[in-house]
Amino acid sequence: MASHIGIMGLGTMGSALARNVASRGYKVSVWNRSHEKVTEFITKYGDQSFYGAEHIEDFVESLDAPRKIILLVPAGAATEDALQNVVRALSEGDCIMDGGNAYFKDTERFQNQLKEQGIVFLGCGVSGGEEGALYGPSLMPGGERQAFEYFEEILGKIAAEDFSGKACVAYMGKAGAGHYVKMVHNGIEYAEMQMLAEAYDLLKRIYKLPHDEITEIFRGFDQGPLDSFLTHIAVDVLEKKEGATPLLNLIMDKAGQKGTGLWTSQEALTLGIPTPGITGAVFARGLSSLKDLRTELALKIPTQELAPVITSADFVKDLESALYLSRILNFVQGLELLQAANTEHHYELNFPEILRVWQGGCIIRATALKDLHEILKQAPNESILKSTWFQKKVQEHFQSHRRVVATAASHGVPLFTLNANLSYLEALRSSVLPANLIQGLRDRFGAHGFERVDEPGNFHGQW
Ligand code: NAP
């Protein structure tokens, strides 16, 4: 019996997704560059549901026509290699879905190149890590609608469920829209992780709370409005011990990155959209990797330790508020970037659907997405910043956010996301900013001109 679908790449994501697809009643052919992984996979999970192919030709031959293949390999050169390898064995009308974290411009290039050969190509963001891939990921497919229709049924069956039980998959839009949305999802993920790390740092460095107490504070956060997948697994990470020692105390404080946060920030800079919380998180990871320099400077620039003026119980309440407001701002910045990209790249994004698809399976799933989704359902193309809901939330949490940032500054604790998001908000609510001085300076040294507040036109000063 021919297979319904083929999966190329049996790494963490490919093997989990292959098992998920097979569990929904599909026959799946699998192929991997190094054949040992196929043998291992078939030995471990092999039954009537799988066919393990050694050569790419067998793999392609084993599939029902038109063939449907999901590629799950690292973005960039590996994806390009794997595509070249498989395309020579495919026929016109066959379809490939790239489920890796590809750069959206590569996805658009592959789509155009493959179209010339009659192959249909779908770029699909997949979120949820190994567990998501196995039990239900959040899926963000984009490209030609026909390409989506090839995979629609299978994707609908393997996806996670949103808050109302619908599959967390929707056609995101044209060209590289799927991978663009996934890129921004990952940018938000950077900011979310950074602000949680900042909260941990504040409790540890200013209040010197015992590790187990910090764990309980995070557990409390997870049971309130901050409920999210990342808050939830932060409790798992905090709880883990080796003997009596928290594992966290043994993990080196250098954060890795694979590039999606950087791409999000580059895009934000290119399109002129401020994403300070997200971009701050990318800088924070860069700074974390400067371990030797930090260790040297810590000895050379000592600081005076001050006693906190706010009780730890009151600070925890402020912190919960600041994290909540900052979370909203992380999503707002991602959405503002997506709005600009929609205009720039003509994706035809469906904003309420994006927030619905992020409700289940993905790394940034959070209870806050329920309210954000409702707002966008009412006004799909309006900025969340203009909603009365947002303005009300700001009123509720603003002062707490300010106290948290002020406390961090007076105790020398660096904040990249919580601080950047507060400044973002302060700037947005300032009808007057000091950009008049910048314009004056630009005109003084470079005759760049300026607008006046009292009459229209372009002016120069007689400096
Ligand atoms: P992984 O565990 O490192 O597996 C990588 C797979 O790619 C292996 O099967 C490897 O084959 C294959 N591969 C590498 N170079 C290749 C090449 N030149 N030609 C053909 N195959 C090649 O990676 P993963 O975590 O499964 O990630 C797969 C994709 O999903 C990536 O784009 C990743 O960014 C994305 N993703 C990952 C996660 C996650 O949480 N891990 C979440 C969402 C998306 P060999 O066995 O021969 O080396």
Boltz pocket constraint, residues with backbone or C-beta under 6 A from the ligand:
constraints:
  - pocket:
      binder: B
      contacts: [[A, 9], [A, 10], [A, 11], [A, 12], [A, 13], [A, 14], [A, 32], [A, 33], [A, 34], [A, 37], [A, 72], [A, 73], [A, 74], [A, 75], [A, 77], [A, 78], [A, 79], [A, 81], [A, 82], [A, 99], [A, 100], [A, 101], [A, 102], [A, 126], [A, 127], [A, 128], [A, 129], [A, 130]]
      max_distance: 6.0
